[in-house]
Amino acid sequence: MGFFDKIRKGLTKTKESLIKNIESVVIGYATIDEDFLEDLEMVLLSGDIGVRTTDFLMRQIRRGVTEGTIHNTNEVMPFMEKTVEELLKDDEKDLKEVHHPEVILVVGVNGVGKTTTIGKMSARYHKEGKKVLLAAADTFRAAASEQLTIWAERTGADIVKHAEGADPAAVAFDAVSAAKARGADVVLIDTAGRLQTKVNLMEELAKISRVVKKVIPDAPHQTLLVLDATTGQNAVSQAKNFSEIVPLTGVVLTKLDGTAKGGVVLSIYEELHVPVKWIGLGEREDDLERFNAKDFAKALFETTDHASGESTKV
């Protein structure tokens, strides 16, 4: 399956809740009036899109009505699709790695699938013909290094690891040095998901960034935050917390196929203006995909013709 087919399948639960509720409001009104707009706003607020994103969408819809872009209720969902696509494309940049090696720092709390995500990214890069090196810098969780070692073997990547409890910054330094010496294309640095306090975590990540710069002055080139889509607005709270600790360049959203809270993609962007770069759409190794705003918006607002059972665009 291509990205569009995967994201369409992955958004099934979100469509069964959020989009069906929007459709119900649209069908229930013949014309756009204040009652229609209030009901639509309530549906959006209940769909894990968040207050700020809902406010943004409602402002755009009201403007569309005033300016004559939207003439009737049937035109609301196509308008929302276009608005969502434009919203998520604002910071969408070419994801081709431009440094050699490209150093990617991966952060996130324990339990969101961070190490597994790194393994899947390694598999994706390997399939693209790139030489990958993994850095097991989460030295506080006993299983993290073992798990990453298995992924390295499975995806043909090199790995640098130290003993449990070692200095994570030292692991990162050795990994980037080895990558440079071996001509690696991509370095993926796993990090601890939780330390005693936010200050400890901030200091640890800052130290990793500092020592990496001693080898490659402009590294890390990307700092990706891994979030679990099934946690909805809690994922947004995590994103806020991590954005205060370290400058984020992007988000990896896992388990999007297992949740009705797919609207969190919009909420994360609107709250932080940090783009979603990758999304997880299943358990398999190849179920991590680069995010595509146009396909996401199209798949989200695609409706089902219940008479024929075929998917259609609104």
TAHU-V658198 format. One record per run of one state. SS is the DSSP state (~ for helix, > for strand, _ for the rest). FROM is the first residue (numbers start at 1). TO is the last residue. If there is no record, write none. Layout:
ss	from	to
SS	FROM	TO
SS	FROM	TO
This chain:
ss	from	to
_	1	2
~	3	10
_	11	11
~	12	28
_	29	33
~	34	45
_	46	50
~	51	67
_	68	72
~	73	89
_	90	101
>	102	107
_	108	113
~	114	127
_	128	131
>	132	136
_	137	141
~	142	155
_	156	157
>	158	160
_	161	167
~	168	182
_	183	185
>	186	190
_	191	197
~	198	215
_	216	221
>	222	228
~	229	231
_	232	232
~	233	245
_	246	249
>	250	254
_	255	255
~	256	258
_	259	263
~	264	272
_	273	275
>	276	280
_	281	287
>	288	290
_	291	292
~	293	301
>	302	305
_	306	309
>	310	313
_	314	314
